[in-house]
Amino acid sequence: MFFPEGQVRVFLYGQPVNMRLSFDGLYALAKHVMHQDPLSGNLFAFINRRATQIRVLYFDRSGLCVWAKRLEQGRLVSNWADVKSCEMDWTGLKLLLEGIEPKQVRKRYRQPVTGTQN
C-alpha cells in the first residue's frame, strides 16, 4: 500500500517520461537529472507524454518502490508548457492525482480597502 508520511517532500519531474522505465530508470532520472537523492525517503513523481499515467518512486527503508496510476479518462496535466520541475508537498501530489491543477491562488475573503475620503 502507498501511505507516505505527512511531512514528506514530493519532487515532480517537469518533462514527459517514458513509462517503460522502471526502478533503475526512474532512479537515474531522480539522481542525475533532478540532482536529488532517491534514497532520502522523498517521493519522485513522473508523468507520461499523454498525461494519462503517473509513477511515483520512493524508498521505504527496505527498498525502492514504484507506485503507478493510469487514468481511464481525463489527463493529469492539461498543458505540458505549464509544467516545470518543482517541489511540492503531499497535499499537492494528492491534488495532482485527483486531476486538480491549481492555476491561481485566490483568497476566499478580501479585506476591504479603507481609504481617506476628501
Buried (B, 14 or more C-beta within 10 A) or exposed (E): EEEBEEEBBBBBBBEBBEBEBEEEBBBEBBBEEBEBEBBEBBBBBBBBEEBBBBBBBBBEEEEBEBBEEEBEEEEBBEEBEEBEEEEBEBEBBEBBBEBEBEEEEEEEEEEEEEEEEE
